[in-house]
Amino acid sequence: MMAGRGGSETDVAGGPARHLPVLIDEVIAHLAPRDGGVYVDGTFGAGGYTRAILAAADTRVIAIDRDPNAIADGQALVAESAGRLSLVHERFSALDAVVAGQGLERVDGVVLDIGVSSMQIDEGERGFSFRRDGPLDMRMSSEGPSAADLVAKLSETDLANLLYRFGEERRSRAVARAIVEARASAPIERTLQLADIVAKVIWAKPHEPHPSTRTFQALRIAVNDELGELARALEASERVLKPGGRLVVVTFHSLEDRIVKNFIANRAKAAGGSRHLPSVDAVPTSFRLVARGAVEAGAAELASNPRARSAKLRAAERTEAPAHAGGDLSSFLPPLPSLDASRRR
Ligand SMILES: C[S@@+](CC[C@H](N)C(=O)[O-])C[C@H]1O[C@@H](n2cnc3c(N)ncnc32)[C@H](O)[C@@H]1O
């Protein structure tokens, strides 16, 4: 079962929690759940945030996860919640449709805890871990192409670009070359098989991350379209939050944090607000900042949970202004660095 990124026992809303989620006090402080409010937990996982929201006030929670195992494990909490929790198997990019499916138009808060759960990492069979043997899968939802499919089918150049963009792997060309050479003699279908191939071209000192860290991160992000999912979920939140409703997002690496930071900055600053332009051109801001900059874990949490080290929380509050026209993710999805462009410089 889910060991969790924190791993502590609390009992909220009736049942034993199996982990202490990252930045939980800060999440609740910024989400500010209130009696009668409806909150979307877009990343249910082991239900740590959901439990805390249910415990903080007399709220209703609509929780979402794309992983069928998380949905199955969460049924006990649904049963305990006396009708206050709806748990939906869906991608969080569709959170506005999920809210509509519950017969609601708007909600009081949305929280996202981006990334994989410990359960997903810890189960070798899911294929996320370079330390455990398993099929090279990495699909959170068990649908669509797996990591093994990408490794088998992408050209050497596309593989190198993927590793560079989503893993920030500086030796992406060497890793891509090694993968292409290895797959010519045998299909790469197991996690440890891929980890061995990467270890032949990247040496890590004892204090450095495992040589496969960046390769596995890149494949996972690509397989699950994690950056696109995040960008679309931010836009869906803008559509579904009531004026005064809060958006709280916790991320674990810079690619994700940049998207959240850019989105909030984009929506919280009035476009066309220049004194050189007629005021009629100004686009009203749809969010205002709740937290200036990113909130990080304090010393106590860092001491008890090393996984909180890279966590960053950003929060914003919805204004009365209409949502921006959706779909143009380029206004806040930062251009991903192209390997070829970087080599030309
Ligand atoms: C870090 S865990 C969340 C842990 C949770 N906050 C808790 O306290 O237990 C992330 C969860 O989000 C889910 N997830 C990731 N991307 C998703 C997406 N695009 N749509 C829905 N669920 C997603 C994963 O399956 C995983 O269960």
PDBQT file of the ligand as one rigid body, heavy atoms in Angstrom, charges set to zero:
ROOT
HETATM    1  C1  LIG A 401       1.696  13.016  -5.211  1.00  0.00    +0.000 C 
HETATM    2  S1  LIG A 401       0.328  11.998  -5.327  1.00  0.00    +0.000 S 
HETATM    3  C2  LIG A 401      -0.882  12.833  -4.376  1.00  0.00    +0.000 C 
HETATM    4  C3  LIG A 401      -0.824  12.512  -2.917  1.00  0.00    +0.000 C 
HETATM    5  C4  LIG A 401      -1.978  13.118  -2.157  1.00  0.00    +0.000 C 
HETATM    6  N1  LIG A 401      -1.920  14.566  -2.101  1.00  0.00    +0.000 N 
HETATM    7  C5  LIG A 401      -2.053  12.588  -0.764  1.00  0.00    +0.000 C 
HETATM    8  O1  LIG A 401      -1.996  13.389   0.177  1.00  0.00    +0.000 OA
HETATM    9  O2  LIG A 401      -2.160  11.374  -0.606  1.00  0.00    +0.000 OA
HETATM   10  C6  LIG A 401      -0.193  12.369  -6.965  1.00  0.00    +0.000 C 
HETATM   11  C7  LIG A 401      -1.430  11.619  -7.409  1.00  0.00    +0.000 C 
HETATM   12  O3  LIG A 401      -1.948  12.328  -8.517  1.00  0.00    +0.000 OA
HETATM   13  C8  LIG A 401      -2.324  11.431  -9.516  1.00  0.00    +0.000 C 
HETATM   14  N2  LIG A 401      -2.196  12.118 -10.791  1.00  0.00    +0.000 N 
HETATM   15  C9  LIG A 401      -1.067  12.551 -11.398  1.00  0.00    +0.000 A 
HETATM   16  N3  LIG A 401      -1.347  13.160 -12.559  1.00  0.00    +0.000 NA
HETATM   17  C10 LIG A 401      -2.705  13.137 -12.677  1.00  0.00    +0.000 A 
HETATM   18  C11 LIG A 401      -3.618  13.626 -13.653  1.00  0.00    +0.000 A 
HETATM   19  N4  LIG A 401      -3.190  14.254 -14.762  1.00  0.00    +0.000 N 
HETATM   20  N5  LIG A 401      -4.935  13.461 -13.431  1.00  0.00    +0.000 NA
HETATM   21  C12 LIG A 401      -5.381  12.831 -12.317  1.00  0.00    +0.000 A 
HETATM   22  N6  LIG A 401      -4.562  12.314 -11.364  1.00  0.00    +0.000 NA
HETATM   23  C13 LIG A 401      -3.242  12.484 -11.537  1.00  0.00    +0.000 A 
HETATM   24  C14 LIG A 401      -1.382  10.271  -9.389  1.00  0.00    +0.000 C 
HETATM   25  O4  LIG A 401      -1.972   9.100  -9.914  1.00  0.00    +0.000 OA
HETATM   26  C15 LIG A 401      -1.161  10.214  -7.877  1.00  0.00    +0.000 C 
HETATM   27  O5  LIG A 401      -2.040   9.323  -7.281  1.00  0.00    +0.000 OA
ENDROOT
TORSDOF 0
